[in-house]
């Protein structure tokens, strides 16, 4: 079975393709940026994005939206993670967290799948904390400041994919899709 992943991020695509292979699912790629509505709920944003995109697509597809939620900042940047990263980056987050004791944070990913009629969503979450400094050479986005079990995601390299929020959401999705296709 093949399913199309609509994303402009090649790193996300490669991760999805590798996970899909373990389920016997071939992940195709349409490299496309699409309009994302604003809101405070990541799942609702992903759902609405997929619904809007369905008007342009002729086949079934999935998208992924994710965010970094910092507990001491009441969930900020959350659904605004992409914009915040583009404007203040990891340096800005480290500055915001200067002197903050509670460094708890989590990454959340939502897969929104358009089956031709409706959108189904699948979520994944990984808990960690914001590091005191930028560390690591690998990864993208907030990976150099998100610490999980003593290492930042950027220090883990490919090992990150074993624990990531995206992996957890993709596994739920591919497991479900495998079950639907094998009925």
C-alpha positions, 0 to 999 in steps of 0.5 A, a space after each residue: 500500500 502507498 500513502 502520500 505525505 504532504 510536507 515541505 520538510 524533507 527530514 519529516 518525509 525521510 522519517 515517515 518513509 523509514 517508519 512506514 517500511 516497518 509496516 509494509 507501507 510505502 510513503 510517497 511525498 508531495 513537497 508542498 507548503 500549505 496554509 495552516 489556520 491559527 489556533 490554540 489546539 494542535 489537533 484542530 489545526 491539523 484537522 482543518 489544514 487537512 480539510 482545506 488541503 483536501 480540496 486541492 488533492 485528488 487522492 488520500 494523503 496525510 500531513 503532520 503538525 507538531 509543536 514544542 510545549 514548555 510547561 513554565 511558559 504555559 504551553 508556549 510556543 505550542 501551536 506557534 512553534 514554527 513561527 516562534 522558531 523562525 523569529 527567535 530561534 533556540 537562542 530566544 527560547 533559552 533566553 526566555 528560560 533563563 533562571 527558570 527552575 521548571 524546565 519541563 517540556 514536551 513535543 507533540 505531533 499530530 498526523 491528520 489523514 484524509 481518507 477521501 471523505 473525512 479526516 482521522 487524527 493520530 497523536 504522539 507525545 514525548 516528555 523531556 525538558 529544555 536544556 540550559 544551552 544549545 547542544 548537538 550537531 544533528 536534527 532540526 528545529 528545537 532538537 538542540 534544546 530539547 533534552 530527553 534522558 540526558 541528551 538533546 535530540 540533536 545530540 542523538 542523531 538518528 537515535 532520536 527517531 526511536 523516541 520522537 513524538 512524530 514516530 509515536 504518532 506515525 506508528 499509531 497511524 501506520 498500525 491503524 492503516 495496516 489494520 484497515 487495509 488488511 480487513 
